[in-house]
Amino acid sequence: MEGTIFMKIYEIIDFENKFSIGVLIYYEKKKQFIIELQDYLDEWTAPLLFSALVKKNIYTIPRELSRLWVRERIIPRDRQNIGDILKNHGLESYDEMKFLEISRGKCSQDYLYIKRMDRLPNYAVHRRKKNVIECFPCNNRELLCFFMDDVVKKINLNDIANEEGVDKILEFDQLYQSCMVGPGGYCVTFNDSIDIAAGTLYDAGQVIPLSRDDFIKFANKNLLDTVECCELLECSRQNIGYMVKKQHITPIKENVKGNLYLRGDIQKNMW
């Protein structure tokens, strides 16, 4: 799983020293940026904005810091004559990626520029194996995460309470329940405002002896909609509704178009 058709990849090149700094990944639909730095960089050769992270051996740059790097290299949205600039470049609206492409990512503060690539380099592909594919909240402020390398881990957020924003996730249940996988699986995001890096979750998690395929097979075999329940119990929708009302069966997900049930819960009513 290297990427999607809505992902663009650009190599970041140091023109003066003639070496690759890393890659910029852009997710078009979400308009999000991620930068993967080469792991041979140190705090002196890495872009100044990322030197503190590189000093900690962090080479996958979070999306907000990646966006800041982009914004430092393009015309700002609030430029006084931005309307004329958009018109001159044939743009209907302000687009950070379009302006970065127009300038080739060049900036007067350094010797870096960007060049379009067809695929991710091997080091970026290797790192993505620890990105998240699926994630959902469990009880007791724990997350169950499925990673791209087919590892499944359960993470207690109390174990990473020192990470920025996690204290708020622990405090507010609505925020905790909002968790979803961020673009590319590089993070798990809460309300699209607090991110926890995939690498942090991977390192902190406890391995669960379960694969994503196991989970999919379980869901395929054991999740039943209302029609399937009727067929299994040889009854009508009205009977299913009555059983739910009497709490003989409990839907695990309710929807106006139909509910989902666990097979085991339904089968108990056949005994």
N, C-alpha and C positions, 0 to 999 in steps of 0.2 A: 504494500500500500504506500506508494511513493507520494501521491498527492491527488488533486482533483483537477478537472478541466477548468476550474475557476481559480487556479493557483498560478501565479507568475513567479519566476525565479530569476534573480539577477546576481551575478558575481560582483563583489565589491573589490576593486583593484586599487592598489597604491601605485600610481603612475611613476612617482619619483624613484621608489625603491624596487619597482617591478616585481611585486608579489601580491598574492591574493590575501585579502583580509578575511573574507568569509562570503556568505551569501545573504541576500535580502529576499525573503519570501513574502509575497503579497496575496492575500485572499480577497478576490474581487468582490464577492457578494457581501462580505462583512466589512470590507475596506479596512482590513487589519494587516499589520506588519509584524514579522518575526525576523530577527537577525541571528544567524548561526555563524559564530566566529571560528576561524582556524585555531586548533588547540596548540599550535606552536607559538602563538602570540604570548607576550608577557605584558605587564602593566605599562611598559615603556613603548612597545610597538603597537599596542591596541589603540583604537581611537580613544581620545581623552574621556569621552562620555562613558566609556565602558571599562576604564582601567580599574576601577574599584571592584567590579565583578570579576574581571580576569585575575586580579590578585587573589581572589577566593577560588580560582579554578572554575568559574562559571562562564561558559562559552555560549550558552543559549540565552539570548537577551530577551527579557519579558516584552510583551507587546507594547506597553505604554512607553518604555524607554526606547524601543525600536522606532515608534512613531515620533518621538522627540528628535531622534537622529535625522529622520526624514524631514521634519519641519524646520530644522536648522539649515536645510539645504535648498529650500524652495521659497517662493514669494509668499508672504503671509496672507491669510484670508482677509485681514482687515486693512490691507494696503489701500491707500486713498483712491488710487486710480485703477482698482482691481477690475472694474467693468470694462475699461478700455483694453486691459491686458488680456482678459478672457476673450474679447472680440478679436483681437489681433491674432490669437492662437486658435481661433475657431472653436472655442469651448462655450457651451451653453451654461455651465455651472462650474464652481470651484472644485477641483479634483486634485488631491495631493499627489496621487500616483502619476497623473498626466503631466503635472509640472516637474516631477522628479525625472520622468522620461525625457521631457523636453531639454532639461539641463544636463542630462546624463548623470545626475547626482553630484555634479561638481560644486565645490564650495571654495571660497577664497581663503578659508582657514586651514585647508589641508590639500593633499594631492590625490584624494580619492575620487573615483568615478564608478559608475555601474555599467554592466554589460549583460544583456539578456542571455540566459542559459536555457537549454532544452530540458535538462533534468537536474535533480539534486546531486551534488558530489557525494562520494561514498561516506565521508565522515558525517554528513548531515543525515544520510539515510540510516547509518548505524545509530546515531543518537535518537532518532525518531522511534526506535524500537521500545523506548521507555515512555513514549507518549501514551495518552489515555484514549481508549476507544469508547468505552462506556463507563458511566459513573452514576451511582444513585445513593441517596442517604439511607442509612439503616437506623437502628435505635441507638441511644446513648451517644449521640454525636459521632457516629462512625460512618465512614464512607466505604462502599465497596467499589473498587476500580478494576476495570479490565484494561490491560495494557497491550500495546501492539506486538510485544514478544510472546503473547499468549499466557502471560503471567497474570494471576488474579490476586489482589491484595486487599486486606481490610485495614483501614487507617483510622485510628482514634485521634480526632482533632485536638484532644487535650495534650497529646504527645508533641504537637507542633504549635502549641499555643503562643510561642514566641514569634511566630511568623506574622508579618504585618496583616492586620485585619482579621485574623483568626479569632481574636477575643470577641469581636462583634458577631461572628458566625456562631460562636458558642453561646452567646447571650440571647440572640433573637432567632426563634424557631422558624419564622417565615423566611428569614434570610438563609438559614441552613437548608430548608426544603427547596430553595430556588436553584440549587446546584445544577450545573450542566457543563458539558465538555466545551472548552473554548476552541477557536479555530485551529485546525491541524492537530488537536489533542495536546497542545503544548501546556495547557493549564486546565484546571477545573475552576470555573468562575461562578460567583454567587451574585445574583442580581446584576450580572454583567458589570460589576463595580469592584469586587474584591476577587483577585486571582490567587490561586495557589499553584505554583509551578508543578508540572508533571514529575519532574525529577525529585522534588521535595516529597511528593506523595509516594513515589516509588521507593525512595530510601527509607521512609518512615513506616511503610506498611508491613503487615504480617502476611506472609504467603498463605493463600487458601488453596488447598488441593482441588482446584476446579478450573476448567478451561472455559473460554467463551463458547466453544462448540457445545460443551456439556450444558451450559446455561441455555443456549438456543434450543437444543434438543429437549430440555426439560420444558421450556415455554411452549414449544410446538406440540409436545405430547400432553401436557397437563393444564394448559389454559384453554378453557371452553367458553364460547359465546352462548347467547341464549338459545339459538337454534340447535346447537350441538347438545346443550343440556336437555332440551325437549326430546331430541332423538334418543339420548342415553336413557332418560327416565320414561320415555314413551308417554309424554304428557303434553299439554298445551302451554302456551306462553302465560295464560292466566294462572295455571297451576304453579308455574315457576314464580310468578309474582306473589302468589299466596304464600309459598314456602319462604320467600324472602321476608315478607311481612311478619310471618310467625317465627322468623329467625332460625328456621330449619337449615337454611343455607345462607351464606353471606358473600355477596360479590366483593371481589378484591379491587375492582374498578367499576365505577358507575358512570354511565353516559346516556344521554337522551336517545342515542341510536341503538343502545344495547349495553348490557353489562358483561363483564368477564368474571369467570368463576374458576376455582381450582377443581380439577377432576376428582381429587380425593374427597373434597367436601360434598360433591354431587353423588359420588358412589356410595357414601354412607347412607344415603336415602334409598339405596337399592337392597340393603341388607335386611 
